[in-house]
Amino acid sequence: MVKIKSRKLVSTQEVYDIGVERDHNFILENGLVASNCFNKSHSTAYGYVTYQTAYLKANYPVEYMAALLTSNSGDQDKVQKYIANCQELNITVQGPDINRSGVDFTPVDANPEKGTILFGLSAIKNIGDNAIHCILAEREANGPFHSLADLCDRINLHTVNSRALEALIKCGALDGLNSNRKQALEYMPLAIKWAQDRAKEQETGQLNLFDQLAVMTETSTFESAPVPPNVADFPVEEKLQFEKELLGFYVSEHPLKNAGRIAEHLGITVVSLGKLDEQKSRTKINVLVVLTEVKQILTKKDERRMAFLQMEDIEGKAEAVVFPDTYEQVQELLIPDTPILIEGKVDRRDDRTQLIVEEAKILKLDELTPLRPAIAPTRITEMILLELTTDRINTPEVLDRLKVLLEEHSADKTKATVPAVAIIVKSGDRHRAAAICGPNFWVQDCHNVVTALNSAGFPAVVYSLPPLNGMGNLPPFPDQIPFQHITVPYLNSIRSILQQFDEA
């Protein structure tokens, strides 16, 4: 870059000058002469484009944001920022859907009162353009896909290979076909082999017995497809991690989606990373974040350990520094992809804003599990009491079978308002403990669930919660349950009701 050495008026010339009041040229240090002739047409063009984009955002916000997300789909930082902008504009960004998504981000009329943008298939990692066009062409020609087996049977499995199918399952694009992603993932090799065998039979002009019956009775040929294995789904946090890996960010929900409510519950004021640049230097703030990278180094002076953190929340990303004294206290808490509450001071240097960490606290899953608005404690009228022995608790197969059974009766989370409480019994011990299952295992029709639980060998009853001034009816277990010790992770109203059993 050159510096201006001097300036002088050389003549009067007709120029389009926007920065200098009088006509003149600059003499530079290298002896060259530079005319200040940056014309106004350039700024006019920028002004016109600004007007156009402002008009589109004000009058067509869903279409505008969809185009913005598509044009910046390769920049994860910008996409995360624009998704946060969508939330501020009351626009929902839905995850990819094999039967609805196109190549790019697309506006959809899912809710007339709330704009919706559908994720594009091109934004999913490990899926090439040929695979996308193969899927879209088949869907356009023969309609939506009805199952994973149907998908494997209709597409070219050389173009859409197992790696692409795995990516579609893990990111949630096949949730409309099977919402149990772990089940779909384990079922995928069976479905692929079945589809390949069918293709070979069709090439040789052969039909198996089930296909012949299907043709004769005009029923679905997919009745001959293998049955998916009976397995429990991935935990929520693992699903979100798959989305982060394949899409670059969380779509179905963010681990910190309920950060505001959690912070309010803890009595802490939290600053979003998107507003970090607005904070004054040396200001002490709290941030609720997920660590995406932890880089440990040794100081040159005394070779003590410290760390640089990359962190993100719903609205943005930022860096943080953990100096040696603090690092010794919090090093075990600095776990990537884990929600963490950080207290620190804002530090500005070299036109960059970062956070100097002073304290940190891991947020446990129970603290992040929100209570759905439809199941506020005052509206819960029934619960399921389920008896479990300590021996059965220590058997993984038993717990997996129980989880699958409860999940089957809690498909519609907005209507699953009946909590399940496990009564833990130790053989030969009169002491009992109670543990409430997480909201993902709450159910809708408690009487049908109790029937299914008893049939599966899990003793269970329905208990109607008493009014505030009464005890209600005790459950008809063979023996009265003397609760000498109660442990309930959350939901205080149920804890207090359970504790009243001691007095019964």
C-alpha positions in Angstrom: 0.0 0.0 0.0 1.4 3.4 -1.0 1.2 6.7 1.0 0.3 10.1 -0.3 3.4 12.3 -0.5 1.8 15.6 -1.7 -1.1 16.9 -3.7 -1.6 19.8 -6.0 -4.0 21.2 -8.5 -2.9 20.3 -12.0 -5.9 21.4 -14.1 -9.6 21.5 -14.2 -11.1 18.1 -15.4 -14.5 16.6 -15.6 -14.6 13.7 -13.1 -17.2 11.9 -11.1 -15.7 12.6 -7.7 -17.5 11.5 -4.5 -14.8 12.0 -1.9 -13.2 15.4 -2.5 -14.9 18.7 -2.8 -12.4 20.3 -5.3 -10.8 18.9 -8.5 -7.2 17.7 -7.8 -4.9 14.7 -8.2 -2.6 12.9 -5.7 1.2 12.4 -6.2 2.2 9.1 -4.6 5.5 8.2 -3.0 6.4 6.0 -6.0 6.2 9.0 -8.3 2.8 7.9 -9.9 -0.2 10.2 -10.1 -3.5 8.9 -8.9 -6.8 10.6 -9.9 -9.5 10.5 -7.3 -12.1 9.5 -9.9 -14.2 6.8 -8.1 -17.5 7.5 -9.9 -20.9 7.8 -8.4 -22.4 5.1 -10.6 -20.6 2.5 -8.4 -22.2 3.7 -5.2 -25.5 4.1 -7.0 -25.5 0.5 -8.0 -24.8 -0.6 -4.4 -27.6 1.6 -3.2 -30.0 0.1 -5.7 -29.1 -3.4 -4.7 -29.5 -2.5 -1.0 -33.0 -1.2 -1.8 -33.9 -4.3 -3.7 -32.8 -6.7 -0.9 -34.5 -4.6 1.8 -37.7 -4.7 -0.2 -37.5 -8.4 -0.7 -36.8 -9.1 3.0 -39.7 -6.8 4.1 -42.3 -8.2 1.7 -41.1 -11.7 0.9 -39.1 -12.7 4.0 -39.4 -16.5 3.6 -38.4 -16.5 -0.1 -35.6 -14.0 0.6 -34.1 -16.0 3.5 -34.4 -19.3 1.5 -32.4 -17.7 -1.3 -29.9 -16.3 1.2 -29.4 -19.7 2.9 -28.9 -21.4 -0.5 -26.4 -18.9 -1.7 -24.3 -19.2 1.5 -24.9 -22.9 2.1 -21.1 -23.5 2.0 -20.4 -21.1 4.8 -21.5 -22.6 8.1 -20.9 -19.5 10.1 -23.3 -17.5 7.8 -25.9 -20.2 7.7 -26.0 -20.4 11.4 -26.4 -16.6 11.6 -29.2 -16.7 9.0 -31.0 -19.5 10.7 -30.9 -17.3 13.9 -32.3 -14.5 11.8 -35.1 -16.8 10.6 -36.1 -17.4 14.2 -36.3 -13.7 14.8 -38.5 -13.4 11.8 -40.8 -16.2 13.0 -39.6 -18.5 10.2 -39.1 -22.2 10.9 -36.2 -24.0 9.2 -37.2 -27.6 8.9 -34.7 -30.5 8.3 -34.3 -32.3 5.0 -37.2 -34.6 3.9 -36.8 -37.3 1.3 -40.3 -36.7 0.0 -40.4 -32.9 0.1 -36.9 -31.5 -0.2 -35.5 -30.2 -3.5 -31.9 -29.5 -4.3 -31.8 -26.1 -2.5 -33.5 -24.5 0.5 -37.2 -24.1 -0.5 -40.1 -22.1 1.0 -43.0 -24.3 1.9 -46.6 -23.5 3.0 -46.5 -25.7 6.0 -48.1 -23.1 8.3 -49.8 -20.0 6.8 -49.2 -18.0 10.0 -45.6 -18.9 10.3 -43.2 -19.1 7.4 -41.3 -22.3 6.8 -38.1 -23.1 4.9 -37.3 -26.7 4.0 -33.7 -27.9 4.0 -32.2 -28.8 0.6 -30.7 -32.2 -0.2 -27.5 -30.5 -1.6 -26.7 -29.3 1.9 -26.2 -32.9 3.2 -22.6 -34.2 3.3 -21.8 -37.5 1.6 -24.6 -37.1 -1.0 -23.4 -36.2 -4.5 -25.3 -34.4 -7.3 -26.0 -37.6 -9.2 -27.5 -39.3 -6.1 -29.8 -36.2 -5.5 -30.9 -36.1 -9.2 -31.6 -39.9 -9.1 -33.8 -39.5 -6.0 -35.7 -36.5 -7.3 -36.2 -38.0 -10.8 -37.7 -41.2 -9.3 -39.9 -39.2 -6.9 -41.1 -37.0 -9.7 -41.9 -40.0 -12.0 -43.5 -42.4 -9.5 -44.5 -40.4 -6.5 -43.3 -40.3 -2.9 -41.4 -43.1 -1.2 -43.3 -45.1 1.4 -40.6 -47.0 3.2 -36.9 -47.6 3.3 -37.5 -50.8 1.4 -39.5 -48.9 -1.2 -36.7 -46.3 -1.6 -34.0 -49.0 -2.0 -36.2 -50.9 -4.6 -36.9 -47.8 -6.8 -33.5 -46.0 -6.9 -30.3 -47.0 -8.5 -28.2 -48.4 -5.6 -25.0 -47.8 -7.5 -25.7 -44.1 -7.8 -27.3 -43.8 -4.3 -25.0 -46.0 -2.4 -25.0 -47.2 1.2 -22.9 -44.2 2.3 -25.5 -41.8 0.9 -28.4 -43.7 2.5 -26.6 -43.7 5.8 -26.2 -39.9 5.6 -29.9 -39.5 4.8 -30.9 -41.6 7.8 -28.6 -40.0 10.3 -29.5 -36.4 9.3 -33.2 -37.1 9.6 -34.1 -37.0 5.9 -35.9 -40.4 6.2 -37.7 -39.6 9.4 -41.0 -39.5 7.4 -40.4 -43.1 6.5 -39.1 -44.3 9.9 -38.5 -41.9 12.8 -36.4 -44.5 14.6 -33.0 -43.7 13.1 -31.1 -46.5 14.8 -33.7 -49.0 13.6 -33.5 -47.6 10.0 -29.7 -47.8 10.1 -29.6 -51.4 11.2 -32.4 -52.2 8.7 -30.6 -50.6 5.8 -28.3 -53.6 4.8 -31.4 -55.9 4.9 -33.4 -53.5 2.7 -30.5 -53.1 0.2 -30.0 -56.8 -0.1 -33.7 -57.4 -0.6 -33.9 -54.7 -3.3 -30.9 -56.1 -5.1 -32.3 -59.7 -5.0 -35.6 -58.4 -6.4 -33.8 -56.6 -9.2 -31.9 -59.8 -10.2 -35.2 -61.7 -10.2 -36.8 -59.1 -12.4 -33.9 -59.2 -14.8 -34.2 -63.0 -15.2 -38.0 -62.8 -15.4 -38.6 -64.6 -12.1 -41.0 -63.7 -9.4 -40.9 -65.1 -5.9 -44.0 -66.5 -4.1 -44.8 -63.2 -2.3 -44.5 -61.2 -5.5 -46.8 -63.6 -7.4 -49.4 -63.4 -4.6 -49.1 -59.6 -4.6 -49.8 -59.5 -8.3 -52.8 -61.9 -8.0 -54.4 -60.0 -5.1 -53.2 -56.5 -6.2 -51.6 -55.9 -2.8 -48.2 -54.3 -2.1 -45.2 -56.2 -3.1 -43.4 -54.8 -0.1 -45.1 -57.3 2.2 -42.2 -59.6 1.2 -39.6 -57.1 2.5 -37.7 -58.1 5.6 -39.0 -56.9 9.0 -37.0 -54.1 10.7 -35.3 -55.1 13.9 -36.9 -54.1 17.2 -34.3 -51.7 18.7 -34.5 -48.4 20.7 -33.7 -45.2 18.9 -30.5 -43.2 19.4 -30.5 -40.7 22.4 -31.5 -37.2 21.5 -27.9 -35.9 21.9 -26.5 -38.5 19.5 -29.1 -37.6 16.9 -28.2 -33.9 17.2 -24.5 -34.8 16.8 -25.3 -36.7 13.6 -27.1 -33.6 12.3 -24.1 -31.4 13.2 -21.7 -33.8 11.5 -23.7 -34.1 8.2 -25.4 -30.7 8.0 -22.9 -28.5 9.7 -25.3 -27.4 12.4 -28.3 -28.6 14.4 -31.7 -28.6 12.6 -34.3 -30.5 14.6 -33.4 -28.6 17.7 -30.3 -27.1 19.3 -28.8 -28.5 22.5 -29.1 -25.0 23.9 -32.6 -24.4 22.5 -34.0 -23.9 26.0 -31.0 -21.9 27.2 -33.1 -18.9 28.1 -35.4 -20.9 30.4 -32.6 -22.8 32.0 -30.7 -19.5 32.7 -33.9 -18.0 34.1 -34.3 -21.1 36.3 -30.7 -20.8 37.6 -31.1 -17.0 38.1 -28.4 -16.2 35.6 -28.3 -13.6 32.9 -26.9 -15.0 29.7 -25.4 -13.1 26.8 -25.7 -14.7 23.3 -22.5 -15.0 21.3 -24.2 -13.0 18.5 -24.1 -10.0 20.7 -20.6 -10.5 22.1 -19.2 -7.7 19.9 -21.7 -5.2 21.5 -20.2 -5.8 25.0 -17.7 -3.4 26.5 -14.1 -4.7 27.1 -13.5 -6.2 30.6 -17.2 -6.7 31.2 -18.0 -9.8 33.1 -20.7 -11.9 31.4 -22.1 -15.4 31.3 -22.5 -17.5 28.1 -24.3 -20.8 27.6 -22.5 -22.6 24.8 -21.4 -25.8 23.2 -17.7 -26.3 22.8 -16.8 -27.3 19.3 -13.0 -27.4 19.7 -10.6 -27.5 22.7 -6.9 -26.8 21.8 -4.5 -27.3 24.7 -1.0 -25.6 24.7 1.9 -25.1 27.0 3.0 -21.6 28.0 6.5 -20.7 26.9 7.5 -19.2 30.3 6.8 -22.0 32.7 5.3 -24.7 30.4 1.9 -24.7 32.2 -1.2 -25.9 30.4 -3.8 -23.5 29.1 -6.4 -23.8 26.3 -8.1 -22.0 23.4 -11.8 -22.8 22.9 -14.0 -22.6 19.9 -17.6 -22.3 21.1 -21.1 -21.7 19.7 -24.6 -21.1 20.7 -27.9 -20.6 18.7 -26.9 -17.2 17.4 -23.2 -17.4 16.7 -19.7 -18.5 17.3 -16.7 -17.1 19.3 -13.3 -17.9 20.8 -12.3 -18.1 24.4 -9.1 -18.3 26.3 -8.5 -20.3 29.5 -5.3 -19.2 31.3 -3.3 -21.7 33.4 -4.7 -20.9 36.8 -8.3 -21.3 35.6 -7.4 -24.2 33.4 -6.3 -26.3 36.4 -9.7 -25.8 37.9 -11.9 -26.4 34.9 -9.9 -28.7 32.5 -12.1 -31.7 33.2 -15.2 -29.7 32.2 -13.9 -28.7 28.8 -15.5 -31.5 26.8 -16.3 -30.9 23.1 -20.0 -31.0 22.1 -21.1 -30.6 25.7 -23.3 -27.8 26.9 -21.4 -25.7 29.3 -22.1 -22.4 31.2 -19.0 -20.1 31.1 -18.4 -17.0 33.2 -15.7 -14.7 31.9 -14.5 -11.3 30.8 -14.8 -9.7 27.4 -11.4 -9.1 25.8 -10.9 -7.0 22.7 -7.6 -7.0 20.8 -6.6 -6.7 17.1 -10.2 -6.0 16.1 -11.3 -9.3 17.6 -13.5 -10.0 20.5 -13.0 -13.1 22.7 -13.8 -14.3 26.2 -11.4 -14.9 29.0 -12.7 -17.8 31.0 -12.9 -17.5 34.8 -15.4 -20.2 35.7 -17.2 -23.0 34.0 -20.1 -25.4 34.8 -21.3 -28.5 32.9 -25.0 -28.5 32.3 -26.4 -32.0 32.8 -29.1 -33.5 30.5 -31.8 -33.3 33.2 -31.2 -29.5 33.4 -31.6 -29.2 29.6 -34.7 -31.4 29.4 -37.6 -29.0 28.9 -41.1 -29.5 30.4 -43.4 -29.3 27.4 -46.0 -26.5 27.9 -48.9 -28.9 27.5 -47.7 -30.9 30.5 -47.2 -28.3 33.2 -47.2 -29.9 36.7 -50.7 -28.5 37.6 -52.3 -30.3 34.6 -50.9 -33.8 35.3 -53.7 -35.9 36.7 -52.4 -39.5 36.2 -49.2 -41.3 36.2 -48.0 -44.9 35.7 -46.3 -46.7 38.6 -43.9 -49.4 37.3 -42.2 -51.8 39.6 -38.6 -52.8 38.8 -36.2 -54.9 40.8 -32.5 -53.9 41.1 -31.6 -57.1 39.3 -33.7 -56.2 36.2 -32.3 -52.6 36.2 -28.8 -54.1 35.9 -29.9 -56.1 32.8 -29.5 -54.0 29.6 -31.8 -56.2 27.6 -34.7 -55.6 30.0 -34.2 -51.9 30.0 -34.0 -51.8 26.2 -37.3 -53.7 26.0 -38.9 -51.3 28.4 -37.7 -48.2 26.5 -39.0 -49.6 23.2 -42.4 -50.3 24.8 -42.7 -46.9 26.3 -41.5 -45.1 23.1 -44.1 -47.0 21.1 -46.9 -45.3 23.2 -45.4 -41.8 23.1 -45.2 -41.1 19.4 -47.1 -37.8 19.6 -45.0 -35.9 22.1 -47.6 -33.1 22.4 -50.2 -35.6 23.6 -47.9 -37.7 25.7 -48.8 -36.1 29.1 -48.7 -39.1 31.5 -45.4 -39.6 33.2 -44.0 -43.1 34.0 -42.5 -43.5 37.5 -40.3 -46.5 38.2 -40.6 -48.0 41.7 -37.2 -49.5 42.4 -37.3 -52.5 44.7 -34.3 -54.3 46.2 -34.9 -58.0 47.1 -35.3 -58.5 50.8 -35.3 -54.8 51.5 -38.4 -52.9 52.5 -36.9 -49.6 51.3 -38.1 -48.3 47.9 -36.9 -45.6 45.6 -38.8 -43.8 42.9 -37.3 -42.4 39.6 -39.4 -40.5 37.1 -38.7 -41.4 33.4 -37.7 -38.6 31.1 -40.3 -36.8 29.0 -39.3 -38.8 25.9 -40.9 -41.8 27.7 -44.1 -40.2 28.8 -47.2 -41.8 27.2 -50.7 -40.9 26.0 -53.1 -43.7 26.8 -51.9 -44.9 30.2 -54.4 -47.7 30.5 -53.3 -49.4 27.3 -49.7 -48.9 28.3 -50.3 -50.6 31.7 -51.9 -53.5 29.9 -48.9 -53.8 27.5 -46.4 -53.5 30.4 -48.1 -56.2 32.5 -48.2 -58.5 29.4 -44.5 -57.9 28.9 -43.7 -58.9 32.5 -43.4 -55.4 34.0 -45.9 -55.0 36.9 -47.6 -51.6 36.5 -50.7 -49.7 37.6 -52.3 -46.4 36.9 -52.3 -43.9 39.8 -54.6 -40.9 39.8 -52.9 -38.0 41.4 -54.9 -36.7 44.4 -56.2 -33.1 44.8 -54.2 -30.7 46.9 -56.4 -31.5 50.0 -56.6 -35.3 49.6 -54.6 -38.5 49.1 -56.7 -40.1 46.3 -56.7 -43.8 45.8 -53.6 -45.9 46.5 -52.5 -48.1 43.6 -53.6 -51.8 44.0 -50.2 -53.4 44.3 -50.2 -56.7 46.3 -48.6 -55.0 49.2 -48.8 -51.3 50.2 -45.6 -49.5 49.1 -43.8 -47.9 52.1 -41.6 -45.3 50.5 -38.8 -44.7 53.0 -36.6 -43.0 50.5 -37.7 -41.0 47.4 -35.4 -39.8 44.7 -37.0 -37.9 41.8 -34.7 -36.0 39.4 -37.2 -33.2 38.6 -40.9 -32.2 38.5 -41.4 -31.0 42.1 -45.1 -31.5 42.2 -44.8 -35.2 41.6 -42.0 -35.5 44.1 -44.2 -34.0 46.8 -47.1 -36.3 45.9 -44.9 -39.4 46.0 -43.4 -38.4 49.4 -46.9 -38.4 50.8 -46.9 -42.2 50.5 -44.8 -42.3 53.7 -47.7 -40.9 55.6 -50.3 -43.2 54.0 
